[in-house]
């Protein structure tokens, strides 16, 4: 990890792609409880997802009110839905990257599914 951090600190910018595609489950539930999250290199459960800044709770669509449930949503994957919905983007906070773990909860039911992708750490 020390070598990775040294490379990031020497780079102009770094990013790591993350995607969650949900069916009948969510990243945040109606009560605002986070059931899917990423963990920073410091072991911190992070509140943001995709392109949202690290100090934001939720996804970028929640900031711009463009999520599927736009009036109340923090992310597209906000409430259980019988549609496949996606939240994705690049995490760019070099003080928190790289992602060391992904966690997905609320997928215990036979009709609750989450597909995910975690990309490589990219620095330039």
C-alpha positions in Angstrom: 0.0 0.0 0.0 2.9 2.4 0.7 4.1 2.0 -2.9 0.6 2.7 -4.3 0.2 5.8 -2.1 3.6 7.1 -3.2 2.7 6.6 -6.9 -0.7 8.4 -6.3 1.0 11.3 -4.5 3.5 11.6 -7.4 0.7 11.6 -10.0 -1.3 14.5 -11.5 -4.6 12.7 -10.9 -5.9 9.2 -10.0 -9.3 7.6 -10.3 -11.0 4.3 -9.8 -14.3 3.2 -11.5 -17.1 1.7 -9.4 -20.5 0.5 -10.6 -23.5 -1.0 -8.8 -26.5 -2.3 -10.8 -29.4 -3.2 -8.6 -32.7 -5.1 -8.8 -35.1 -5.0 -5.9 -32.3 -3.7 -3.6 -30.5 -0.4 -2.9 -27.4 1.5 -1.9 -29.4 3.7 0.4 -32.9 2.7 1.7 -35.8 5.0 2.3 -34.6 5.7 5.8 -31.2 6.8 4.5 -29.4 3.6 5.8 -26.4 2.8 3.6 -26.5 -0.9 2.6 -23.8 -0.8 -0.1 -20.5 1.0 0.3 -16.8 1.1 -0.5 -14.0 1.1 2.1 -11.0 3.5 1.8 -7.4 2.5 2.3 -7.7 3.9 5.9 -10.6 1.4 6.5 -13.3 4.1 6.5 -16.8 3.2 5.3 -17.4 5.8 2.6 -20.7 7.6 2.2 -20.3 8.5 -1.5 -20.7 6.4 -4.7 -19.5 6.9 -8.2 -18.7 10.4 -9.3 -19.9 12.0 -6.0 -17.3 13.8 -3.9 -16.1 11.9 -0.8 -17.8 14.3 1.6 -21.2 13.7 -0.1 -23.7 11.1 1.1 -25.0 9.3 -1.9 -24.4 9.6 -5.7 -24.0 12.4 -8.1 -27.5 12.1 -9.3 -28.7 12.8 -5.8 -26.9 16.1 -5.8 -28.5 17.1 -9.1 -32.0 15.6 -8.5 -31.6 13.4 -11.6 -31.9 10.0 -9.9 -34.7 7.6 -10.9 -36.6 8.6 -7.7 -35.5 12.2 -8.2 -37.6 13.9 -5.5 -36.2 11.9 -2.6 -33.3 9.8 -3.8 -29.7 9.8 -2.9 -28.9 7.3 -5.7 -30.7 5.5 -8.5 -30.4 2.4 -6.4 -32.4 4.0 -3.6 -35.4 1.9 -3.0 -36.3 -1.6 -3.9 -37.5 -1.6 -7.6 -38.5 -4.2 -10.1 -36.3 -2.4 -12.6 -32.5 -2.8 -13.1 -31.0 0.6 -12.0 -27.4 1.6 -12.1 -25.1 4.0 -10.1 -21.6 4.4 -11.4 -18.7 6.7 -11.9 -15.1 7.4 -11.0 -13.9 7.9 -7.4 -11.1 10.5 -7.5 -10.2 11.4 -3.9 -6.5 10.5 -3.7 -6.7 10.9 0.1 -9.1 7.9 0.2 -8.2 5.8 -2.8 -7.7 3.0 -3.6 -10.8 1.1 -2.8 -9.9 -1.8 -0.5 -13.3 -3.5 -0.2 -16.8 -3.3 -1.5 -19.8 -4.2 0.8 -23.3 -5.1 -0.4 -26.1 -5.8 2.0 -29.9 -6.3 1.6 -29.4 -9.0 -1.1 -30.6 -12.0 0.9 -34.0 -12.5 -0.8 -34.3 -14.6 -3.9 -35.5 -11.5 -5.9 -32.8 -9.1 -4.5 -29.8 -8.8 -6.8 -26.8 -6.5 -7.1 -24.2 -6.6 -9.9 -21.0 -4.7 -9.4 -17.8 -3.7 -11.1 -14.6 -2.3 -9.5 -12.1 -1.0 -12.0 -8.3 -0.7 -11.7 -6.8 2.3 -10.0 -5.7 4.6 -12.8 -3.1 7.4 -12.3 -1.5 9.8 -14.7 
